[in-house]
Structure formats: C-alpha cells, structure tokens
Amino acid sequence: QVQLVESGGGLVQAGGSLRLSCAFSGRTFNIYIMGWFRQTPGKEREFVARITRGGGATVYADSVKGRFTISKDNAKNTVYLQMNSLKPEDTAVYYCAARMLGQSDYDHWGQGTTVTVSS
C-alpha cells in the first residue's frame, strides 16, 4: 500500500502563486507515475499534470500549460505542483495520485487539498 498526503492549498488572489506538495510513503518503490488532479463540485475529476518517478517525463493539461510545473524529489518521496498566474477557474480540490508499475490507472489517492483563487 501507498499513502499520499497533500498540503499547500489555500486562498490566493488571481495572478498569485501556490505550491502544493504530496508526500508519499509505504511501498513507494513500485510507483511508476505520480499525478495531480482537481475537482470542483458538480464536475468530474480533471487531470492536471503527471510525472514519471524515474526519468521525470512530464505531461500537462492544456489548461495549465505554461503556468503550472510538476516536479519531484525522490529522496524526500515528495511530488510538487508549482502553480503560477492562478485564475479563479483554477479553484478546486487538488488530489495527488499514484500509478503503480504494471497498472493501467491511478489506484492510490490522497485526501485532497483545497485551492481557492479569488478574482
């Protein structure tokens, strides 16, 4: 099992920045990809960004390209999401997730951290 704990959410004005952290523990050696997702009430969960734990290859949703950066620190078992130029539409609960080797989907999730961007 893998445990994921997000932190760093909060209230920020439009144009501001926040950095989210996701600390993971447990059977971490089997993690292949780490991802960030977000969800607002009444909407489906939305992919934000992902990074491979080994080579660090990244993929971003079009809505956040050029504004958000995902990074990792394997020594600290932590993944980050640096969010710049925040917009009110970025307001959501942000979730960290892990996809394990040999799995086709994310099967470990954190509890979420709330980001609110005021206009």
Secondary structure, DSSP 8 states (H G I E B T S, - for coil): -EEEEEE--EEEETT--EEEEEEEEESGGGEEEEEEEEE-TTS--EEEEEEETTT--EEE-TTTTTTEEEEEEGGGTEEEEEE-S--GGG-EEEEEEEEETT-SS--EE---EEEEEE-
